[in-house]
């Protein structure tokens, strides 16, 4: 069996041991890896993949998505508003919705293209100056705007917690906020902490290096 598929199955087995009541989706973060490297996992039948650059995603995935319509592509990186129209062409999920200008462009673009994407609002859970995301105290009004005013399909929140040794605290607080909005999905957890994230109701875990190996 291919090494990438072996690693994927090991992660899946680790997740199964937790026995979560919710379905856990592994988003295999394929950014910077070429299609030949990713292909064993596509051929194996996995269907959730993540990219962080719009142009790379279009170049890499446009043809294969037309051949395999079951594949769901996730935008997991910072999305610039000038790239939002093109993002609607290729992505099924956006994990990094974090400002009103971006929300407006995405809403208009998906209407023009007759598409309906699924969105996670990125929350800056640790109030870090260098990190993207809506602050917790602005989240309520932004969520209301997105869902009521421009009718985006917000399925959950997304966080990247600070690297300060308090990951569990941030996961717990994100779980509570997500539940307060009655959202069904939660994008939380990466290669180093996905098992902990699942304990706090994560339903989408974003895993790259543990599947595809280290990036050059």
N, C-alpha and C positions, 0 to 999 in steps of 0.2 A: 504493500500500500504506500502511496505517496506520502512523504514526510509532512506536508501541509495538511493533508486530510487526517493523518494520524494526530497531529497537534489539535486540529479542530475537534476530533472525536474525544480527545482527552478533556478538553474544555467542556464539551457537552456532557460528558460523564460527571465531571465535577459539579456542574449546574444541576443535573438530575438528582444528585445526592441531597441537595438542599430541600427538594420536594416542595417547591413553591406552588401555591394555589393558582398562580397566574402563569400564562405562557411567557417564557423568556425567549426573546429574539436576540440572536447573536449578530451584530452588525460587524462583518469582517472588514476592517479598515485597510483598504487596498491602495491608499494614496501612495504615490511614488513608485509602486511596483508595476511592471509592465504586464500586459495581458497573459503572456506565456507563463509567468510566475503564478498568476491568480487562477489560470484555467483549470488546474486539477480540482479546485474547490467548486468552480462553476459546473464542471462535468459531474462532480459528485452529487450535485443537485441542490447545493446551498443557494439561497436566493436573496439574502440581504447583504449589501456591500456599501462601504462608506468612502467618500472622497472629500477632499477639502479645497479643491480648486475647480472652478466651473469649466475652464478650457480643457484641462486634463481629462475631466469626466466626459466631456463631449467627444473628444478624440478617441478615448479608450472604450467607451461604452455604447456609443450610438448604434453601431452595427449589431453588436451582440444583444442589445436590448430588443432590437427589432426581430431577431431570431429567437430570443428566449423572453417572451413578454412577462413571464412570472418573476423575473429579476426586479427587485426593488432597490433603487439607488438612493442613498442617504447623503445629504450635504451636511458634513459635521464640522466644517471649518467656518471661520469668519466670512460672511457673505457681504460683499460690497454692493451698494445699491445699484451701481452701474453694471453689475453682472447679473442682477436679479432676473431680468427678462430671459436671458439664456439659461439660467438655472431652472426656470419653469419648464424649459424644453426637455431636460434630461433627468431631473430628480423627481422622486416620488415623495420623499420626506425631507424637510428642512429642520435641522436640529438647532440652528443658531439664529432664530428670529429674535432681534434684540433692540429694535427701534421703530418708531412710527413711520419714518420715511420709507424704510425697507418694506414694512408691512403694506403700505399703500401701493408700492410698485408691484409687489408680489400679487396682491389682490387684483389689481388692474390687469396684469399680465396673464394670470390664470383664467380670468374671464375672457380675454381676447383670444386665448388659445383653447378655450372650452376644456380646461383641465381643473382638477381639484386635488391639490396636494395636501399632505398632512404635516402639521407644524408642531414643533416643540418651542416653547419660549425659553431662551437661555437666561438663566438667573445667575447674577453675580453673588453667589451665596456667601462668599467670604469678604465682600466689599473691597475687592482688590483693585487698586487704581489701574494696574496694567492689563486687567482682564476684561473681556467683553461681557455683556449681559445686562439685563435690567436689574436695578437695585430692588431689594425685597419690598421697600416701602413704595415703589412705583408700580409694582407688579399688578395690583388690583385694578388700577385704572387702565393699564396697558392691556390686560386680559379682556376687560370689558370692551375697550375700543376694538380690539381684533375680532372678538366674537359677535358683538352686537352691531357695531357700525359698519365694518367692512366684511363681515361674515367669513373669516378664515376658520378653517377646521383645526382648532387647537386641540391636540390629543394629549398633551402632557407638558411637563417642564423638563429642562435639560440643565445639568450642572457639571462643572469641572471644579471640584473642591480645591482649596489651597493646599499646598504641599507643606503642611506645618504639623503633621502628626496627629491631627484631630479629625481625620476623615469621617469617622463614625458619627461624630457630632453633626457634621454638615449633612451627611446622608439622612440622619434622623430628622433634622429640621426640614430638609427638602421633602421628605416623605409626608410630613405633617402639612406643609404648605400645599403640596400636590393634592392631598386628600381634602383640604379645605375648599378647593375648587371643583371637587368631585371629578377629577380627571383620571382616566383609566390607565394611561401609559406614563412611564417615567424613564427618561434616558439618563442613565447614571452608572458609572463604573467602567473602568478600562482594564488593561491587562493585569495591573498590579492589585486591583481592589474590586474586581467584578463580583466575587463571591460575597463580600461584605455588602456591596450595593444591593444585591438580590435580597439579602436579609431585610433590607429597608424598602422593599417593594419595587425595585427597578424591574422594568419589563423589556428594556432595550439596553444591552451592554455593548460597548464599542471596543472591539478587541483587534489589535493590529499585529504587534510584534510577536505575541505569543502564538499566533497562527502562521504568519508569513516570514518570521525571522526579523532580525534587526535591519534597520534601514541604513544605507550607506551615507 
